[in-house]
Amino acid sequence: MTTLEREILQRIRQLAADRQQRVLDFVVQLENERPLSAVEIMRLPKEQRERIVAAAITASAHVEFETFEAYSEELLDE
């Protein structure tokens, strides 16, 4: 068991039964969630969109992305 798992269990054990149920419900919800499409995200309230985008940026901070140009500088001069 990892340190994180031990800490989660320790904290959950300290909660009342009704709050433990809420934690369980939340975990089940996380397991059942599917990623939102860009259109679905755009339909959300601004604050919620910003939280989702910030979380995605944080989660991908260690990922190396390949960048590319959608057009070339030569095409701009035409």
N, C-alpha and C positions, 0 to 999 in steps of 0.2 A: 504494500500500500504506500502510495506517495505521501509526501508531507502535505500536499494540498488536500488530498483525500482525507487524511487524518484531521486536518483543521476543519474541513467541512463537516465531518461527522461530529467532532467535538462541539461545534457551534450549534448544529441541529439538535443534539441531545439536550442542550440548554433551553430550547424553545418549548413552549406549551404545545400540547397535542394538536390544537387547531392551527397553530402556526407551522408545525411540522407538515401538516396536510397541505397547507398553502405552498410550502417548498416543493413537496412532491408533485402537486398540480403544475407548478411552474416547470419542473424538470420534464414532465410529460409533455407540456406545451412546447418546450424547446425541441424535444425529440420529434414532434409532429410538424414543426414549422417547415415550410418550404421557402426558398429564397424568393423575394418579391421581384417582379419584373420592373424595369425602369418606369413603365407607365403606371404601375401600382404605386411605386414610390412617389412619383410626381403628384399623385392624387391625395397623398397624405398631408396633414397640416405641416406648415413650414418647420416648426420646432422638431417634430418627429422625423421629418426628412433629414434635417441637419444632424440629429443624433445618429441616424442610420449611416449617413455618409461619414461622419466622424469616426464611428466604430469601424467601418470598412477601411478607412485610411489607416487607423491605428493597427488593425489586424494585418494589414498588408505592408507595414513599414519595413519589414525585413525581406520582402520579396523583391527580386530584381526583375524589372520589366524591360522588354525590348521596346524602344521607341522608334517611331518612323514618321516620315512626313507624308501627308495625304496628297501632297502636290510637290512639284519641284520648283525651285527658284526660277528656272528657265521658263516655265509655263506662265509665270506671273508677268514676264516682259512681253509676252505675245499680244 
